[in-house]
Structure formats: C-alpha cells, structure tokens
Amino acid sequence: MKALYLERTDGPESVVVAEVDTPVPGPGEVRVALRAASINHRELFITHGQYPGMTVPVTLGCDGAGVVDMIGEGVAGVDEGDEVVLYPARNWGPNRHAPAADFGLLGMPFAGTIAEYICVPVDNLAPKPAFMSFEEAGAMPLTALTSWRALMFKGRLEAGETLLISGVGGGVATFGLAFAVAKGANVYVTGENQDVIDRAVAMGAKGGLLYTDPDWRKQVGKLTGGIDVVLDGAPSPSFANYVRAINPGARIVIYGSTAGNEIKFNATDIFLKSASIVGSQVGDPQDFKEMLAFAGQHEIKPVIEATYPLALAKEALLHLRDQHKFGKVVVTM
C-alpha cells in the first residue's frame, strides 16, 4: 500500500509517499480502508524528532475515516463495509483524568492514518456521522477531541459563560469556537490578522483582538467584560496578556506549547481570583463518544482549508507549515 512515510527526522522535506506492507488485522482488530485523513502540527514536530521516545520509520497521521474491509479473529459487532471514524489513540486506561503510561497516538508510536489501510483495535471505531463526508470526518478526531475535552471536561464550560480562545485558526481553536457557540457561551478570540478574526466572527464569535498588537492586553478586559474560561495552545506569549482579565473562579486550559514552554505570571493573579490553570491532553474514548454525539446533535462540521490526494501528502504537510491560516488540511485516498 501507499503511505506517508518518515525514515529520518530531517524536517518535513524528508517525508515520502512510499510503498509499504499492507497490514493484516490481528485478534480483536479490524482493517480500515482509509478514505481521508488530516494533517496536524504534531506531524511537523515528529519530522523534526520532537516527540518523546520516538522511533523511525513510521507511517504518519492520527486522524482518519474510512470503510471496514477486513475483520480479525474474535471481533463482533462490526461488518465489512461499515463507514467509520477512528479514535486517534490507543491504551488510554481507566483514569478519566489522565492517560496510562502506555498511552500513545496513531502515527507515533503506532502506525498512522495517512495511508491506504490501517489496522486498529475494534474499540477505536465509531460510526462515521451520516451528515459528514469522509473528508469532514477524517478532519475531526485529534483536534476536535482535544478541543472538546479541554472545554467540556477540563474547562467545565457552561452556557452563558465567557470564553477566550487564544490564537483562533488552528484545528483545536476552530473546533473550540464551534463547540462553544453551540453550547451557548460568549466567545471571543485572538488572531494573527483581521481576516482570521472576521472568519471567527462569522462562525459566531462576539469579537476579537489581534495578538500581533502589543497593546491587546489593555483591550481584552473591556472587550470581554471578564473571562470565565481560556482555551490556549500557545500560552508563552499570550498568558500575561489575558490573565488580568479573568473572572473569579476562571479556568485557564492549556493544551499545547506551540510558541514555547515558559510562562511567567504573578501568583496573586491566580490565587486572589481562585482561578485554576489546567493542563489538557487529547481525550479518552468517552470524550470521543460525547464529542461525536454533540457534533451530530448540532451538525458541527470541520472547516477545511485545503485538500490533497495521498500522492501529494508531502505537499499537504508543507502547506500546513507554510500557508495555513484557518481550518484543517485534508489528505484523500
């Protein structure tokens, strides 16, 4: 089969679309003929070797949707031809608050989804939402799941609360906007340019600020009237700009460190507001089930920025690095 393959960690230019062995499902597994997958910033980090304990070679990608085409021994409740979307990880474990030590995502350390076929445990399957195309379903798993858990499980977002999404445009932030608007929250965003903010407003945001404006910290409190929940994947440059605008009892949910690892703040900004800083990582199978149900109830679809065939999957990865502005980059098989 063909797959987006990484053999050395010299950056995204080192990936290739290669012929690799077609997998066969083991006991408890099914094989899915993939129809669509999507590219995440995680793949860019992996191509640079920036992933704990990583090894190569590996097939990249953790998002995928397709059709069951082979069933392993001992599997029940699934038929060949079922249209499915994949939970993007394995081995979460029993603790809802954090994953087990052997937890991992598809595409590193486990085989990835930017390929013609993948074998996964049957528990990784969920029915593809009927109102979504394969391209839309294949764009959802990692970023939609990460956003859902951060907002609903970790952030405990309620209708009527005020949410600030820092750096709208990426997959997690864009899904967060859609989920929060559907939940009935008042959503404000920061973005790199006015076009990004305008697109967020068109999706239901109440307003936004340019994070490129050095004075945005002086405006955020007036704009929002006070923040109950923050969704932030790049807190290093942003945290100090919004922390003075949080309300008592606020929850600041951090799901990434795209712009650096270090955060500087005054302890009084947190404890005098009885605020919480909460880390959030991907999501467990229950989060995945709840996210898909909510998306189905509100017919929430991903924003797709660009689509590439598998033969041009390397170009899709470079698009994410060099051209991405708003939404998901999808690869079709």
C-alpha positions as CSV (number, residue, x, y, z in Angstrom):
1,M,0.0,0.0,0.0
2,K,1.0,3.7,-0.3
3,A,1.6,5.7,2.9
4,L,3.2,9.0,4.0
5,Y,6.4,7.6,5.5
6,L,9.1,9.0,7.7
7,E,12.5,7.3,7.8
8,R,14.7,10.1,9.1
9,T,14.0,13.2,11.2
10,D,15.3,16.0,8.9
11,G,12.1,18.0,8.8
12,P,9.0,17.8,6.6
13,E,11.1,17.7,3.4
14,S,12.3,14.3,4.5
15,V,8.8,12.6,4.3
16,V,8.0,10.4,1.3
17,V,4.9,8.7,-0.1
18,A,6.2,5.2,-0.2
19,E,5.1,1.6,-0.9
20,V,4.9,-0.2,2.5
21,D,3.5,-3.6,3.6
22,T,-0.3,-3.7,3.7
23,P,-1.3,-4.6,7.3
24,V,-3.4,-7.6,8.3
25,P,-5.6,-7.4,11.4
26,G,-4.7,-9.5,14.4
27,P,-7.1,-10.8,17.0
28,G,-9.5,-8.1,18.2
29,E,-8.5,-5.8,15.3
30,V,-10.1,-4.6,12.1
31,R,-8.6,-3.2,9.0
32,V,-10.0,0.1,7.6
33,A,-9.6,1.1,4.0
34,L,-9.0,4.8,4.7
35,R,-10.8,7.4,2.6
36,A,-9.5,10.6,4.2
37,A,-7.0,11.7,6.9
38,S,-5.8,15.1,8.0
39,I,-2.5,16.8,8.8
40,N,-1.8,18.2,12.3
41,H,1.1,20.3,13.6
42,R,2.0,17.1,15.5
43,E,3.3,15.6,12.2
44,L,5.6,18.6,11.7
45,F,7.1,18.2,15.2
46,I,7.6,14.5,14.6
47,T,9.5,15.1,11.3
48,H,12.0,17.2,13.4
49,G,12.3,14.4,16.0
50,Q,10.4,16.5,18.6
51,Y,8.4,13.7,20.2
52,P,9.2,11.8,23.4
53,G,10.7,8.4,22.8
54,M,10.0,8.4,19.1
55,T,11.4,5.9,16.6
56,V,11.5,5.7,12.9
57,P,10.5,4.5,10.4
58,V,6.8,5.3,10.9
59,T,3.6,6.0,8.9
60,L,2.4,9.4,9.9
61,G,-1.1,10.7,10.8
62,C,-3.6,10.1,13.6
63,D,-6.8,11.3,12.1
64,G,-8.8,9.1,9.8
65,A,-12.1,7.9,8.4
66,G,-12.8,5.1,6.0
67,V,-14.6,1.7,5.4
68,V,-14.0,-1.6,7.3
69,D,-12.6,-4.0,4.8
70,M,-11.2,-6.9,6.9
71,I,-12.1,-8.2,10.3
72,G,-9.8,-10.0,12.7
73,E,-10.4,-13.0,14.9
74,G,-12.8,-12.6,17.8
75,V,-14.3,-9.3,16.6
76,A,-18.1,-8.9,16.8
77,G,-20.5,-6.1,16.1
78,V,-18.7,-4.8,13.1
79,D,-19.3,-5.6,9.4
80,E,-17.2,-5.2,6.3
81,G,-18.4,-2.1,4.6
82,D,-19.2,-0.1,7.8
83,E,-18.2,3.5,7.4
84,V,-16.2,4.6,10.4
85,V,-14.1,7.3,12.0
86,L,-11.2,6.4,14.2
87,Y,-10.4,7.3,17.8
88,P,-6.9,8.7,17.3
89,A,-5.1,6.9,20.1
90,R,-4.7,3.6,22.0
91,N,-4.4,2.5,25.6
92,W,-5.8,5.5,27.5
93,G,-6.6,3.3,30.5
94,P,-9.2,3.6,33.3
95,N,-8.4,7.0,34.8
96,R,-10.5,9.7,33.2
97,H,-8.3,12.5,34.4
98,A,-5.0,11.3,32.7
99,P,-3.8,8.6,30.3
100,A,-1.9,5.5,31.3
101,A,1.8,5.2,30.8
102,D,1.5,3.1,27.6
103,F,-1.0,5.6,26.0
104,G,0.0,6.7,22.5
105,L,-1.4,8.2,19.4
106,L,-1.7,6.7,15.9
107,G,1.1,7.9,13.7
108,M,3.7,7.7,16.6
109,P,4.2,5.4,18.3
110,F,1.5,3.4,16.5
111,A,1.1,3.1,12.7
112,G,-0.6,6.1,11.2
113,T,-3.6,7.0,9.1
114,I,-2.1,8.9,6.1
115,A,-2.1,5.6,4.2
116,E,-4.4,3.4,2.2
117,Y,-5.0,1.0,5.1
118,I,-4.7,0.8,8.9
119,C,-5.4,-1.9,11.4
120,V,-6.7,-0.8,14.8
121,P,-8.5,-2.4,17.8
122,V,-12.2,-2.6,17.2
123,D,-12.8,-0.3,20.1
124,N,-11.1,2.5,18.1
125,L,-14.1,2.6,15.7
126,A,-17.0,4.9,15.8
127,P,-19.7,5.2,13.2
128,K,-19.0,8.0,10.7
129,P,-21.5,10.8,11.2
130,A,-24.0,10.4,8.4
131,F,-24.1,14.2,7.7
132,M,-20.4,14.3,7.1
133,S,-18.3,13.4,4.1
134,F,-15.3,11.2,4.6
135,E,-13.1,14.3,4.2
136,E,-15.0,16.1,7.0
137,A,-15.0,13.0,9.3
138,G,-11.3,12.4,8.6
139,A,-10.5,16.0,9.7
140,M,-12.1,15.7,13.1
141,P,-10.5,13.2,15.5
142,L,-7.5,14.7,17.2
143,T,-8.3,18.4,17.1
144,A,-12.0,18.1,17.8
145,L,-11.3,15.6,20.6
146,T,-8.6,17.8,22.2
147,S,-10.9,20.8,22.0
148,W,-13.9,19.0,23.4
149,R,-12.0,17.6,26.4
150,A,-10.3,20.9,27.1
151,L,-13.5,22.9,27.1
152,M,-16.1,20.5,28.5
153,F,-14.2,18.1,30.8
154,K,-11.3,20.2,32.0
155,G,-12.7,23.7,31.5
156,R,-16.3,22.8,32.6
157,L,-17.6,25.4,30.1
158,E,-21.3,26.4,30.7
159,A,-23.8,28.2,28.6
160,G,-23.7,32.0,29.3
161,E,-20.0,31.9,30.3
162,T,-17.4,34.0,28.5
163,L,-14.6,32.1,26.7
164,L,-11.4,33.5,25.3
165,I,-9.8,31.4,22.5
166,S,-6.2,32.4,22.1
167,G,-4.9,32.1,18.5
168,V,-8.0,31.1,16.6
169,G,-7.4,29.5,13.2
170,G,-5.8,26.2,14.1
171,G,-7.8,23.0,14.3
172,V,-8.3,22.8,18.1
173,A,-9.2,26.5,18.4
174,T,-11.6,26.4,15.4
175,F,-13.4,23.4,16.8
176,G,-13.5,25.1,20.2
177,L,-15.2,28.1,18.6
178,A,-17.9,25.8,17.0
179,F,-18.5,23.8,20.2
180,A,-18.6,26.8,22.5
181,V,-21.0,28.7,20.3
182,A,-23.3,25.7,20.1
183,K,-23.1,25.3,23.9
184,G,-24.3,28.9,24.3
185,A,-21.1,30.5,25.5
186,N,-20.0,34.1,24.7
187,V,-16.8,33.5,22.7
188,Y,-14.0,36.0,22.0
189,V,-10.9,35.2,20.1
190,T,-7.4,36.5,19.3
191,G,-5.9,36.1,15.9
192,E,-2.9,37.0,13.8
193,N,-4.8,39.2,11.3
194,Q,-8.2,40.8,10.8
195,D,-9.3,38.2,8.2
196,V,-8.9,35.4,10.7
197,I,-10.9,37.4,13.3
198,D,-13.6,38.2,10.7
199,R,-13.9,34.5,9.9
200,A,-14.3,33.6,13.6
201,V,-17.0,36.3,14.0
202,A,-18.8,34.8,11.0
203,M,-18.8,31.4,12.9
204,G,-20.3,33.1,16.0
205,A,-17.6,34.8,18.0
206,K,-18.6,38.0,19.6
207,G,-15.4,39.8,18.7
208,G,-11.6,39.5,18.6
209,L,-8.3,41.1,19.0
210,L,-5.0,41.0,17.1
211,Y,-2.4,39.2,19.1
212,T,0.1,41.0,17.0
213,D,-1.0,44.3,18.6
214,P,1.4,44.8,21.6
215,D,-1.5,46.6,23.4
216,W,-4.1,43.9,23.2
217,R,-3.7,43.2,26.9
218,K,-5.2,46.7,27.6
219,Q,-8.2,45.9,25.5
220,V,-9.2,42.3,26.4
221,G,-10.9,43.1,29.7
222,K,-13.0,45.9,28.1
223,L,-13.9,43.7,25.1
224,T,-14.9,40.6,27.0
225,G,-16.2,42.1,30.3
226,G,-14.2,39.4,32.1
227,I,-13.2,35.9,31.1
228,D,-14.5,32.6,32.7
229,V,-12.6,30.1,30.6
230,V,-9.5,30.4,28.4
231,L,-8.5,27.9,25.7
232,D,-4.8,28.3,24.9
233,G,-2.4,26.2,22.9
234,A,0.4,28.8,22.9
235,P,0.5,30.3,26.4
236,S,4.1,31.5,26.4
237,P,3.4,34.8,24.6
238,S,-0.3,35.2,25.5
239,F,-0.8,34.3,29.1
240,A,0.4,37.6,30.6
241,N,-1.9,39.5,28.2
242,Y,-5.2,38.0,29.4
243,V,-4.6,36.9,32.9
244,R,-5.6,40.2,34.5
245,A,-8.9,40.0,32.7
246,I,-10.0,36.6,34.2
247,N,-13.1,36.4,36.4
248,P,-13.1,34.9,39.9
249,G,-13.1,31.1,39.6
250,A,-11.8,31.2,36.0
251,R,-10.3,28.1,34.4
252,I,-7.3,28.6,32.1
253,V,-6.9,25.4,30.0
254,I,-3.6,24.8,28.3
255,Y,-3.5,22.1,25.6
256,G,-0.1,22.9,23.9
257,S,3.1,24.9,23.9
258,T,3.4,25.9,20.2
259,A,5.2,29.1,20.9
260,G,7.4,28.0,23.7
261,N,7.4,26.2,27.1
262,E,7.9,29.0,29.6
263,I,5.1,31.0,31.2
264,K,5.7,34.0,33.5
265,F,3.0,35.3,35.8
266,N,2.3,36.7,39.2
267,A,0.9,34.1,41.7
268,T,-1.5,36.8,43.0
269,D,-3.2,36.9,39.6
270,I,-4.3,33.3,40.2
271,F,-4.9,32.7,43.9
272,L,-6.6,36.0,44.6
273,K,-9.1,35.1,41.8
274,S,-9.4,31.5,43.0
275,A,-8.6,30.6,39.4
276,S,-7.3,27.3,38.0
277,I,-4.6,26.6,35.4
278,V,-5.4,23.2,33.9
279,G,-3.5,21.0,31.5
280,S,-5.4,19.0,28.9
281,Q,-4.2,16.3,26.6
282,V,-6.1,14.7,23.7
283,G,-9.1,12.9,25.3
284,D,-10.3,9.5,26.3
285,P,-12.8,7.2,24.5
286,Q,-15.7,8.6,26.5
287,D,-14.8,12.1,25.4
288,F,-14.6,10.9,21.8
289,K,-18.1,9.4,22.0
290,E,-19.5,12.6,23.7
291,M,-17.8,14.9,21.2
292,L,-19.2,13.0,18.2
293,A,-22.7,12.9,19.8
294,F,-22.6,16.7,20.3
295,A,-21.3,17.3,16.8
296,G,-24.1,15.2,15.5
297,Q,-26.8,17.0,17.5
298,H,-25.6,20.4,16.3
299,E,-24.4,19.2,12.9
300,I,-20.9,20.7,13.5
301,K,-18.5,20.1,10.7
302,P,-14.8,21.0,10.4
303,V,-13.6,24.0,8.5
304,I,-11.4,22.5,5.7
305,E,-8.8,24.9,4.3
306,A,-7.2,22.6,1.7
307,T,-7.5,19.0,0.3
308,Y,-4.7,17.0,-1.3
309,P,-4.6,13.5,-2.7
310,L,-2.3,10.9,-1.0
311,A,0.2,11.2,-3.8
312,L,0.7,14.9,-2.7
313,A,0.6,14.3,1.1
314,K,4.1,15.8,1.4
315,E,2.8,19.0,-0.1
316,A,-0.1,18.9,2.3
317,L,2.4,18.8,5.2
318,L,4.3,21.7,3.7
319,H,1.0,23.6,3.3
320,L,0.4,23.4,7.0
321,R,3.9,24.7,7.7
322,D,4.0,27.5,5.1
323,Q,0.4,28.5,4.2
324,H,-2.0,27.5,6.8
325,K,-4.4,30.2,8.1
326,F,-7.8,28.8,9.2
327,G,-9.1,25.2,9.4
328,K,-7.9,21.8,8.5
329,V,-5.6,20.3,5.8
330,V,-7.0,17.0,4.5
331,V,-5.5,14.1,2.6
332,T,-7.7,11.9,0.5
333,M,-7.1,8.3,-0.5
